[in-house]
């Protein structure tokens, strides 16, 4: 059986036909996934829940797994055909194939001659929110989802044309999304959707035997939206501007051409519509990237640039890396509005940095006269260092001396979870869960300490209100300034404020007043309030006003900024040495587990299906997947404690990194 053009291949092809080629040959090409760890498994839980909501009998949910993928695919198609011959039937994962195409339909309802297909996505939408923007066009938030189900409808129409026994069927397309306004009224809903891990890194969701009984009469957390008319318009190219933008003018011709290229495994750079999005192609290699067997993987992105323009971009700094990028004001005037493509300027070294800052204003002396670094200053410094190889930092010492530090200083960092299937009764889909914080205090004499922390991993226990109580107790001791890094902490506390307003907590008024005193309203705030008298200060914003180092590029991540700041000064290089970047020295979970008292925290059951001893918690805290597994009680006591300790250490390093940035400012301005 040939390799057929699937939904995933189509989604890649819409972005670029060559991406579909690289996807087909993924064993040969490097791929960088940039989404959150565990998002696929959490999405699969919502997909399994959809089958329950839509009354799909367990025996009609077609299993796609198997040791032999070709045999499994053939069986899925055959099973679908058998079920389709029934007058009325409900199917999960129905498989439709032609000589070129293969699609798996999440939910299918057949009633006589009518087929209703439902594409299930864990993306959230409000109960009354439209898929269309104010201009009447499809919102970018939902475009990919609509194109996905449109492609499925088109493929099934082609299937019907080639199968005479089904020639009377008519196809109607719908989307099922998570309803952000729905309230879950089921305890531990996520734990009813058991994530089962299979060979080869795949997983499937095994529903609890009594899940249908437990959901009987309960609120649904989904929303089904009829997109049939929208899909028909896309297939018929009724909006020519839309068709030209996404398909070169014709949906059907685009799909046919992309499928032919994919099925025949043919490279065709002539199909490419080059744009700034090509810089974001995930099929690229960092230096000499290898697979698990040591095989060197190819760089698809570099291959495209080489074949289209004859330039080698591998390992080089590109113009999209400027602060703001290509589409958000990152380029100088001479390269805006597509001029960069017309002039074939792809590298940072192609930019004249003096378009950002005139030469007379770009001397070290001129920089030291500044009150703060502007975005164009940062772009100048980034491009100039890339072109000259300079590794010199820029620190506005005179301006930074004027910073007023209101001691004692409090540095806080949160770890949170968000998922389509609520973990706790009373929550909405994709409602923020704050389960951990770290807190450092720094004093005017230069000393500091790890003052406190909080973590809640207990299954079934909604942590947000206790989280705020503990945070309040930590910060109420004095009136010192509070620092966060970026907007996350302010956003989370705004969310918890609204949760408290809708709660019956006896101390909610006190907790709300506390939150309002240290935050400001976000743009989506439904019940406005005045900016707090002790509103948290963004250390990220402060750092980029006064400091730049070439090793940061255009990144403001604390994991880039903190080491760059410390490495720029001999005093700190000597003081911290090999511990300059403590994130890299974090132990694996295995080492944390080895230090746990096994009498107090025994390995009370075998959790080898979920435990990964070599994992490090060193980027973004506990993964989405592991947090869901913890809430479902899937780790034994020993490994739960190891994860707890590893997460506490990681979060502590986040606030310690903030302290070190302050420490640099304090000492370097003396």
C-alpha positions as CSV (number, residue, x, y, z in Angstrom):
1,X,0.0,0.0,0.0
2,X,1.5,3.4,-1.0
3,X,2.0,6.2,1.5
4,X,-1.1,8.3,1.3
5,X,-1.7,12.0,1.8
6,X,-3.1,12.4,5.3
7,X,-4.5,15.3,7.4
8,X,-1.1,15.8,9.0
9,X,0.5,16.0,5.6
10,X,-2.2,18.4,4.4
11,X,-1.6,20.7,7.4
12,X,2.1,20.8,6.7
13,X,1.5,21.4,2.9
14,X,-0.8,24.4,3.6
15,X,2.2,26.0,5.3
16,X,4.5,24.8,2.5
17,X,4.4,21.8,0.2
18,X,8.1,21.0,0.9
19,X,7.2,20.8,4.6
20,X,4.9,17.9,3.7
21,X,7.9,16.2,1.9
22,X,10.1,16.6,4.9
23,X,7.3,15.3,7.1
24,X,7.0,12.2,4.9
25,X,10.7,11.7,5.2
26,X,10.9,12.5,8.9
27,X,13.5,9.7,9.5
28,X,15.9,11.6,7.3
29,X,15.2,15.2,8.4
30,X,15.6,16.9,11.8
31,X,12.4,18.2,13.3
32,X,12.0,20.7,16.2
33,X,8.7,20.5,18.1
34,X,8.1,23.7,20.0
35,X,4.9,23.0,21.8
36,X,4.4,22.1,25.4
37,X,5.5,18.6,26.5
38,X,2.4,16.4,26.9
39,X,0.0,18.5,24.9
40,X,-0.8,15.6,22.5
41,X,-1.7,13.2,25.2
42,X,-3.9,15.8,27.0
43,X,-5.6,16.5,23.6
44,X,-6.1,12.7,23.2
45,X,-8.0,12.7,26.5
46,X,-10.4,15.3,25.1
47,X,-10.8,13.2,21.9
48,X,-11.8,10.1,24.0
49,X,-14.2,12.3,26.0
50,X,-15.8,13.3,22.7
51,X,-16.6,9.7,21.9
52,X,-18.4,9.3,25.2
53,X,-20.3,12.6,24.7
54,X,-21.4,11.5,21.2
55,X,-22.4,8.0,22.3
56,X,-19.9,6.1,20.2
57,X,-20.2,2.4,21.2
58,X,-16.8,1.1,22.4
59,X,-16.9,-1.6,19.7
60,X,-17.3,1.1,17.0
61,X,-14.1,3.0,18.0
62,X,-11.7,1.8,15.4
63,X,-8.2,1.1,16.8
64,X,-5.4,2.4,14.7
65,X,-2.4,0.8,16.5
66,X,-0.6,-2.4,15.7
67,X,2.8,-3.9,15.1
68,X,2.4,-3.6,11.3
69,X,1.3,-0.1,10.3
70,X,0.2,-1.2,6.8
71,X,-1.9,-4.1,8.1
72,X,-3.4,-1.8,10.8
73,X,-4.3,0.8,8.2
74,X,-5.9,-1.8,5.9
75,X,-7.9,-3.1,8.8
76,X,-9.1,0.3,9.8
77,X,-10.3,1.0,6.3
78,X,-12.1,-2.4,6.1
79,X,-13.7,-2.0,9.5
80,X,-15.0,1.4,8.5
81,X,-16.5,0.0,5.3
82,X,-18.3,-2.7,7.2
83,X,-19.8,-0.2,9.6
84,X,-20.8,2.2,6.9
85,X,-23.0,-0.4,5.3
86,X,-25.4,0.0,8.3
87,X,-28.4,2.3,7.8
88,X,-27.5,4.2,11.0
89,X,-24.2,4.0,12.8
90,X,-21.8,6.0,15.0
91,X,-18.1,5.5,14.5
92,X,-14.9,6.8,16.2
93,X,-11.8,7.1,14.1
94,X,-13.5,6.1,10.8
95,X,-10.9,5.6,8.1
96,X,-11.5,6.7,4.5
97,X,-9.0,6.1,1.7
98,X,-8.7,6.6,-2.1
99,X,-5.7,6.0,-4.3
100,X,-4.1,9.2,-3.0
101,X,-5.7,10.2,0.3
102,X,-6.3,8.8,3.8
103,X,-8.2,10.5,6.6
104,X,-9.3,9.3,10.0
105,X,-12.5,11.0,11.2
106,X,-12.7,11.6,14.9
107,X,-16.5,11.3,15.1
108,X,-18.8,10.1,12.4
109,X,-22.6,9.8,12.6
110,X,-24.5,8.1,9.7
111,X,-28.2,8.5,9.5
112,X,-29.5,7.1,6.3
113,X,-27.8,9.0,3.5
114,X,-26.4,11.7,5.7
115,X,-22.9,11.6,7.1
116,X,-21.9,14.1,9.8
117,X,-18.2,14.3,10.5
118,X,-16.9,16.0,13.6
119,X,-13.3,17.1,13.9
120,X,-12.3,17.2,17.6
121,X,-9.8,19.8,18.8
122,X,-8.9,20.6,22.4
123,X,-8.7,24.3,21.5
124,X,-11.0,26.5,23.6
125,X,-13.8,28.7,22.3
126,X,-16.4,30.7,24.3
127,X,-20.1,29.6,24.3
128,X,-21.1,32.6,22.1
129,X,-17.8,33.2,20.3
130,X,-17.7,33.2,16.5
131,X,-15.2,31.4,14.3
132,X,-15.1,34.5,12.2
133,X,-13.4,37.8,13.0
134,X,-14.9,41.3,12.8
135,X,-14.0,41.5,9.1
136,X,-16.0,38.4,8.3
137,X,-12.9,36.3,7.6
138,X,-12.1,33.1,9.5
139,X,-10.3,33.9,12.7
140,X,-6.6,32.9,12.7
141,X,-7.2,31.1,16.0
142,X,-9.5,28.6,14.2
143,X,-8.3,28.6,10.6
144,X,-6.1,25.5,10.8
145,X,-9.0,23.6,12.5
146,X,-11.5,24.5,9.8
147,X,-9.0,23.7,7.0
148,X,-8.5,20.3,8.7
149,X,-12.1,19.3,8.6
150,X,-12.6,20.8,5.2
151,X,-9.8,18.6,3.8
152,X,-11.6,15.6,5.5
153,X,-14.8,16.5,3.8
154,X,-13.1,16.8,0.4
155,X,-11.4,13.4,0.8
156,X,-14.7,11.7,1.8
157,X,-16.4,13.2,-1.2
158,X,-13.6,11.7,-3.4
159,X,-14.1,8.4,-1.6
160,X,-17.9,8.5,-2.4
161,X,-17.2,9.1,-6.1
162,X,-15.0,5.9,-6.3
163,X,-17.3,3.7,-4.2
164,X,-20.6,3.2,-6.0
165,X,-22.4,1.5,-3.0
166,X,-22.0,4.8,-1.1
167,X,-22.7,7.2,-4.0
168,X,-25.9,8.4,-2.3
169,X,-24.1,9.7,0.8
170,X,-23.9,13.4,1.6
171,X,-21.2,14.8,3.9
172,X,-21.6,17.6,6.5
173,X,-18.7,19.0,8.5
174,X,-18.6,20.2,12.1
175,X,-16.0,21.1,14.7
176,X,-16.0,20.1,18.4
177,X,-14.0,22.5,20.6
178,X,-13.6,22.8,24.3
179,X,-16.2,25.3,25.7
180,X,-14.3,27.8,27.9
181,X,-17.6,28.9,29.5
182,X,-18.7,25.4,30.5
183,X,-18.3,24.3,34.1
184,X,-17.1,20.8,34.9
185,X,-19.4,19.2,37.5
186,X,-17.5,15.9,37.7
187,X,-14.8,15.0,40.2
188,X,-11.4,14.2,38.7
189,X,-12.8,14.0,35.1
190,X,-9.3,13.6,33.7
191,X,-8.6,10.5,35.8
192,X,-11.5,8.8,34.1
193,X,-9.5,9.1,30.8
194,X,-6.6,6.8,31.5
195,X,-3.5,7.5,29.3
196,X,-2.1,4.2,28.2
197,X,1.4,4.1,26.7
198,X,2.2,1.8,23.8
199,X,5.4,0.7,22.1
200,X,7.1,3.2,19.9
201,X,6.2,6.2,22.0
202,X,2.5,6.1,21.1
203,X,-0.4,6.3,23.5
204,X,-4.1,5.6,23.6
205,X,-6.8,6.6,26.0
206,X,-8.6,3.9,28.0
207,X,-11.9,5.2,29.5
208,X,-12.9,4.1,33.0
209,X,-15.5,1.3,32.7
210,X,-18.1,3.5,34.5
211,X,-17.4,6.7,32.7
212,X,-20.7,6.8,30.8
213,X,-22.6,6.2,34.0
214,X,-20.6,9.0,35.8
215,X,-21.2,11.5,33.0
216,X,-24.9,10.8,32.8
217,X,-26.8,14.0,33.3
218,X,-23.6,16.0,33.9
219,X,-22.5,19.2,32.0
220,X,-20.8,18.8,28.7
221,X,-17.6,20.8,28.4
222,X,-17.6,20.9,24.6
223,X,-19.2,22.9,21.9
224,X,-20.1,21.6,18.4
225,X,-20.1,24.1,15.6
226,X,-21.5,23.5,12.1
227,X,-18.8,24.6,9.6
228,X,-20.3,22.9,6.6
229,X,-21.1,26.2,4.7
230,X,-17.6,27.5,5.4
231,X,-16.0,24.3,4.2
232,X,-18.1,24.3,1.0
233,X,-17.0,27.9,0.3
234,X,-13.3,27.0,0.8
235,X,-13.6,24.0,-1.5
236,X,-15.4,26.1,-4.2
237,X,-12.9,29.0,-3.9
238,X,-15.7,31.5,-3.3
239,X,-13.4,33.9,-1.6
240,X,-10.7,34.4,-4.2
241,X,-8.4,36.4,-2.0
242,X,-8.5,33.6,0.6
243,X,-7.9,30.9,-2.1
244,X,-5.0,32.8,-3.5
245,X,-3.4,33.4,-0.1
246,X,-3.6,29.8,1.1
247,X,-3.8,27.6,-2.1
248,X,-2.4,29.7,-4.9
249,X,-5.9,30.3,-6.2
250,X,-7.6,26.9,-6.2
251,X,-8.2,24.5,-3.2
252,X,-8.7,21.4,-5.4
253,X,-5.7,22.0,-7.6
254,X,-3.6,22.7,-4.6
255,X,-4.7,19.5,-2.8
256,X,-4.2,17.4,-5.9
257,X,-0.8,18.7,-6.6
258,X,0.4,18.4,-3.0
259,X,-1.0,14.9,-2.8
260,X,0.7,13.9,-6.0
261,X,4.0,15.3,-4.7
262,X,3.6,13.5,-1.4
263,X,2.5,10.1,-2.7
264,X,5.3,10.0,-5.2
265,X,7.8,11.3,-2.7
266,X,8.9,14.0,-5.1
267,X,10.7,17.2,-4.3
268,X,9.2,20.2,-6.1
269,X,10.5,23.6,-5.0
270,X,8.4,25.2,-7.7
271,X,5.4,24.6,-5.5
272,X,6.9,26.8,-2.7
273,X,5.4,30.2,-1.9
274,X,8.3,31.7,-0.1
275,X,7.6,34.0,2.8
276,X,8.8,35.0,6.2
277,X,7.1,31.8,7.6
278,X,9.9,29.8,5.9
279,X,12.3,31.0,8.5
280,X,10.0,29.3,11.1
281,X,10.1,25.9,9.3
282,X,10.6,23.2,12.1
283,X,12.5,20.9,9.8
284,X,16.0,22.3,10.6
285,X,19.1,20.9,12.3
286,X,21.2,22.5,15.0
287,X,24.7,21.9,13.7
288,X,25.2,18.2,13.1
289,X,22.0,16.7,14.6
290,X,21.7,12.9,14.9
291,X,19.0,10.4,15.5
292,X,19.0,7.9,18.4
293,X,21.1,5.5,16.3
294,X,23.8,8.2,15.5
295,X,22.6,8.9,11.9
296,X,23.1,12.5,10.8
297,X,19.8,14.2,10.1
298,X,19.3,16.6,7.2
299,X,18.4,20.2,7.4
300,X,15.2,20.7,5.4
301,X,15.0,24.5,5.9
302,X,18.6,25.0,4.7
303,X,17.9,22.7,1.8
304,X,15.0,24.9,0.6
305,X,17.1,28.1,0.8
306,X,19.9,26.4,-1.1
307,X,17.7,25.2,-3.9
308,X,15.5,28.4,-4.2
309,X,18.2,31.0,-3.8
310,X,21.6,29.3,-3.8
311,X,22.5,30.4,-0.3
312,X,23.7,28.3,2.6
313,X,21.9,29.3,5.8
314,X,22.9,26.4,8.0
315,X,24.2,27.6,11.4
316,X,24.0,31.2,10.4
317,X,22.2,34.1,12.1
318,X,19.1,35.0,10.0
319,X,17.1,38.3,9.7
320,X,14.0,36.8,11.4
321,X,16.0,36.7,14.6
322,X,15.9,40.4,15.1
323,X,13.8,41.7,18.0
324,X,10.3,41.7,16.7
325,X,11.2,39.5,13.7
326,X,10.2,40.2,10.1
327,X,6.5,40.9,10.5
328,X,6.5,42.9,13.8
329,X,8.7,45.8,13.1
330,X,12.0,44.0,13.5
331,X,13.5,45.1,10.2
332,X,15.0,48.5,9.2
333,X,13.0,50.6,6.7
334,X,15.0,49.5,3.7
335,X,14.0,45.9,4.2
336,X,10.3,46.2,5.2
337,X,7.3,45.4,3.1
338,X,8.9,42.4,1.5
339,X,12.0,44.3,0.3
340,X,14.2,41.8,2.2
341,X,12.9,39.0,-0.2
342,X,13.2,41.2,-3.3
343,X,16.8,42.1,-2.4
344,X,17.5,38.5,-1.2
345,X,18.6,39.6,2.2
346,X,18.4,36.6,4.5
347,X,21.2,37.1,7.1
348,X,21.7,39.4,10.1
349,X,24.9,40.4,8.4
350,X,22.8,41.8,5.5
351,X,21.3,44.4,7.7
352,X,22.9,47.9,8.0
353,X,22.7,48.3,11.8
354,X,23.1,52.1,11.4
355,X,19.5,52.2,10.0
356,X,18.5,51.4,13.6
357,X,21.0,53.7,15.3
358,X,23.1,56.3,13.3
359,X,26.8,55.8,13.8
360,X,27.3,59.0,15.8
361,X,24.8,57.7,18.4
362,X,26.2,54.2,18.5
363,X,29.5,54.7,20.2
364,X,30.0,53.2,23.7
365,X,30.1,56.8,25.0
366,X,26.8,57.6,23.4
367,X,25.2,54.5,24.8
368,X,26.3,55.4,28.3
369,X,24.4,58.7,28.0
370,X,21.1,56.9,27.4
371,X,18.4,56.7,30.0
372,X,17.4,53.2,28.8
373,X,17.9,50.9,25.8
374,X,15.2,51.2,23.1
375,X,14.1,48.3,20.9
376,X,16.2,49.8,18.1
377,X,19.2,50.0,20.4
378,X,18.8,46.3,21.1
379,X,18.5,45.5,17.4
380,X,21.6,47.6,16.6
381,X,23.6,45.8,19.3
382,X,22.4,42.3,18.2
383,X,23.2,42.9,14.5
384,X,26.5,44.7,15.2
385,X,27.8,41.9,17.4
386,X,26.7,39.3,14.8
387,X,28.6,41.1,12.1
388,X,31.7,42.0,14.0
389,X,32.0,39.0,16.4
390,X,32.0,41.3,19.3
391,X,31.3,39.7,22.7
392,X,31.3,42.9,24.7
393,X,28.3,43.6,26.9
394,X,26.4,46.9,27.0
395,X,25.4,48.0,30.5
396,X,24.0,51.5,31.1
397,X,25.7,51.9,34.4
398,X,24.8,55.6,35.1
399,X,21.1,55.0,34.3
400,X,21.0,51.8,36.3
401,X,22.4,53.6,39.3
402,X,19.2,55.6,39.5
403,X,17.0,52.5,40.0
404,X,15.2,52.7,43.3
405,X,15.2,49.4,45.1
406,X,12.6,49.3,47.8
407,X,14.1,46.7,50.2
408,X,13.6,44.0,51.1
409,X,13.1,42.7,47.6
410,X,10.8,39.7,46.9
411,X,11.4,37.5,43.9
412,X,8.6,35.1,43.0
413,X,8.0,32.5,40.3
414,X,4.9,30.3,39.6
415,X,4.5,26.9,38.0
416,X,1.0,26.3,36.5
417,X,-1.0,23.9,34.5
418,X,-3.7,24.4,31.8
419,X,-5.6,21.7,29.9
420,X,-8.8,21.1,27.9
421,X,-10.1,18.4,30.3
422,X,-10.5,19.9,33.8
423,X,-8.7,18.2,36.6
424,X,-11.1,19.5,39.3
425,X,-14.8,19.8,39.8
426,X,-16.0,23.4,39.3
427,X,-13.3,24.3,36.7
428,X,-13.6,25.4,33.1
429,X,-11.6,23.8,30.2
430,X,-8.2,25.5,30.0
431,X,-8.6,27.2,33.4
432,X,-5.3,28.0,35.0
433,X,-4.1,25.8,37.9
434,X,-1.4,27.3,40.1
435,X,0.3,24.5,42.0
436,X,3.7,25.8,42.9
437,X,5.7,29.0,43.8
438,X,9.2,29.9,44.9
439,X,10.1,33.0,46.9
440,X,13.5,34.6,47.5
441,X,14.2,37.7,49.6
442,X,17.2,40.0,49.0
443,X,18.3,42.6,51.5
444,X,20.0,46.0,51.2
445,X,23.3,44.7,52.6
446,X,23.5,42.2,49.7
447,X,22.5,39.1,51.5
448,X,19.6,37.0,50.3
449,X,17.8,33.8,51.2
450,X,15.3,31.3,49.8
451,X,12.4,32.5,52.0
452,X,9.7,30.0,51.1
453,X,8.0,27.8,48.7
454,X,4.7,26.0,48.1
455,X,3.7,22.9,46.0
456,X,0.5,20.9,45.8
457,X,0.5,17.7,43.9
458,X,-2.3,15.9,45.8
459,X,-4.8,14.2,43.5
460,X,-8.2,15.8,43.5
461,X,-7.2,18.9,45.5
462,X,-7.8,22.2,43.8
463,X,-4.7,24.2,44.9
464,X,-5.3,27.8,43.7
465,X,-6.9,29.3,46.9
466,X,-4.4,27.7,49.3
467,X,-1.7,28.8,46.9
468,X,-2.8,32.5,47.3
469,X,-3.1,32.1,51.1
470,X,0.5,30.8,51.3
471,X,1.8,33.5,48.9
472,X,0.0,36.2,51.0
473,X,1.6,34.9,54.2
474,X,5.0,35.1,52.5
475,X,4.6,38.6,51.2
476,X,2.6,40.3,54.0
477,X,5.6,40.5,56.3
478,X,6.8,43.9,54.9
479,X,6.1,46.4,52.1
480,X,9.2,45.6,50.0
481,X,9.0,45.5,46.2
482,X,7.9,42.3,44.5
483,X,9.6,41.1,41.3
484,X,8.3,38.7,38.7
485,X,9.9,37.7,35.4
486,X,7.6,38.5,32.5
487,X,3.7,38.7,32.7
488,X,2.9,35.1,33.8
489,X,2.5,35.8,37.5
490,X,0.3,38.8,37.0
491,X,-2.0,36.9,34.6
492,X,-2.3,33.9,37.0
493,X,-3.2,36.1,39.9
494,X,-5.8,37.9,37.8
495,X,-7.3,34.4,37.0
496,X,-7.4,33.4,40.6
497,X,-9.0,36.7,41.6
498,X,-12.0,35.9,39.3
499,X,-12.1,32.3,40.7
500,X,-12.3,33.7,44.2
501,X,-15.1,36.1,43.2
502,X,-17.1,33.1,42.1
503,X,-16.3,31.0,45.1
504,X,-17.7,30.7,48.6
505,X,-14.4,30.8,50.4
506,X,-14.8,32.5,53.8
507,X,-11.7,34.6,53.4
508,X,-12.2,35.4,49.7
509,X,-12.5,39.2,50.2
510,X,-9.2,39.3,52.1
511,X,-7.5,37.3,49.4
512,X,-9.0,39.4,46.6
513,X,-7.7,42.6,48.3
514,X,-4.3,41.0,48.5
515,X,-4.2,40.1,44.8
516,X,-5.4,43.5,43.8
517,X,-2.7,45.1,45.9
518,X,0.2,43.4,44.0
519,X,-1.2,43.2,40.5
520,X,-2.8,45.3,37.7
521,X,-5.7,44.3,35.5
522,X,-4.9,42.3,32.3
523,X,-6.5,43.2,29.0
524,X,-9.1,40.5,29.4
525,X,-10.1,41.5,32.9
526,X,-13.9,41.3,33.2
527,X,-14.2,43.1,36.6
528,X,-11.7,46.0,36.4
529,X,-9.8,47.2,39.4
530,X,-7.1,49.9,40.1
531,X,-3.5,49.0,39.7
532,X,-2.1,47.8,43.1
533,X,0.0,50.0,45.3
534,X,2.5,47.2,45.4
535,X,2.1,46.1,41.8
536,X,4.7,43.5,40.9
537,X,7.7,44.8,38.9
538,X,8.8,43.0,35.8
539,X,12.5,42.1,36.2
540,X,12.6,41.1,32.5
541,X,11.5,44.5,31.4
542,X,14.0,46.1,33.8
543,X,16.9,44.0,32.7
544,X,16.4,44.7,29.0
545,X,16.2,48.5,29.7
546,X,19.8,48.5,30.9
547,X,21.7,45.4,29.7
548,X,22.5,43.6,26.5
549,X,25.0,40.8,25.8
550,X,25.6,39.3,22.3
551,X,25.1,35.7,23.7
552,X,21.4,36.7,24.3
553,X,20.7,37.3,20.6
554,X,17.1,38.6,20.7
555,X,16.0,36.4,23.6
556,X,14.9,37.8,26.9
557,X,14.4,34.3,28.5
558,X,15.8,34.2,32.0
559,X,17.8,31.1,31.0
560,X,19.6,33.3,28.5
561,X,19.7,36.6,30.4
562,X,21.0,35.4,33.7
563,X,24.1,33.5,32.5
564,X,24.9,36.3,30.0
565,X,24.8,38.9,32.7
566,X,27.0,36.9,35.1
567,X,29.5,35.8,32.4
568,X,30.0,39.5,31.4
569,X,31.7,40.3,34.7
570,X,35.0,38.8,36.0
571,X,33.8,39.1,39.6
572,X,30.8,36.8,38.9
573,X,32.8,34.5,36.7
574,X,35.1,33.9,39.7
575,X,32.3,33.7,42.2
576,X,30.1,31.2,40.5
577,X,32.5,29.4,38.1
578,X,30.9,26.2,36.9
579,X,27.6,27.1,38.6
580,X,27.1,30.1,36.3
581,X,24.1,28.3,34.7
582,X,22.6,26.1,37.5
583,X,19.8,24.8,35.2
584,X,22.4,22.6,33.4
585,X,23.5,21.0,36.7
586,X,20.1,19.8,37.8
587,X,20.1,16.1,38.5
588,X,17.9,13.5,36.8
589,X,14.8,12.2,38.6
590,X,16.7,9.0,39.3
591,X,19.1,10.9,41.5
592,X,16.3,12.7,43.4
593,X,14.6,9.3,43.9
594,X,17.9,7.8,45.3
595,X,17.8,10.5,48.1
596,X,14.2,9.7,49.2
597,X,13.5,7.8,52.4
598,X,12.0,4.6,51.1
599,X,10.4,3.7,54.4
600,X,8.5,6.9,54.4
601,X,7.8,7.0,50.7
602,X,7.7,3.4,49.4
603,X,7.4,2.3,45.8
604,X,4.0,0.9,46.7
605,X,3.2,-0.2,43.1
606,X,4.9,-0.6,39.8
607,X,4.7,2.6,37.7
608,X,7.3,1.7,35.1
609,X,4.8,2.5,32.4
610,X,5.0,6.2,33.3
611,X,8.3,6.7,35.2
612,X,11.3,8.1,33.3
613,X,14.3,8.0,35.6
614,X,16.5,9.9,33.2
615,X,14.2,12.9,32.9
616,X,15.3,16.3,34.2
617,X,12.9,18.9,35.4
618,X,14.8,21.8,34.0
619,X,12.6,23.7,31.5
620,X,9.1,25.0,32.4
621,X,8.6,22.8,35.5
622,X,6.6,19.6,35.6
623,X,5.3,18.7,32.1
624,X,1.6,18.9,31.3
625,X,1.6,15.1,30.9
626,X,3.3,14.4,34.3
627,X,1.0,16.8,36.1
628,X,-2.0,15.0,34.7
629,X,-0.5,11.6,35.7
630,X,0.2,12.9,39.2
631,X,-3.4,14.0,39.5
632,X,-4.5,10.5,38.4
633,X,-2.3,8.8,41.0
634,X,-0.2,7.1,38.3
635,X,3.2,7.5,40.1
636,X,4.0,5.5,43.3
637,X,4.8,7.4,46.5
638,X,8.6,7.1,46.0
639,X,8.5,8.6,42.5
640,X,5.9,11.2,43.4
641,X,8.2,12.5,46.1
642,X,11.1,12.5,43.7
643,X,9.2,14.6,41.2
644,X,8.1,16.9,44.0
645,X,11.7,17.5,45.1
646,X,12.9,18.0,41.6
647,X,10.2,20.5,40.8
648,X,10.9,22.4,44.0
649,X,14.6,22.6,43.1
650,X,13.8,23.8,39.6
651,X,11.4,26.5,40.7
652,X,13.9,27.6,43.4
653,X,16.5,28.2,40.6
654,X,14.0,30.5,38.8
655,X,13.9,32.9,41.7
656,X,17.6,32.4,42.5
657,X,18.3,33.5,38.9
658,X,16.3,36.6,39.5
659,X,18.3,37.3,42.6
660,X,21.5,36.9,40.6
661,X,20.3,39.5,38.0
662,X,19.6,41.9,40.9
663,X,23.0,41.1,42.4
664,X,24.7,42.0,39.2
665,X,22.9,45.4,39.1
666,X,23.7,46.1,42.7
667,X,27.5,45.4,42.5
668,X,28.1,46.7,39.0
669,X,26.6,50.1,39.8
670,X,28.7,50.7,42.9
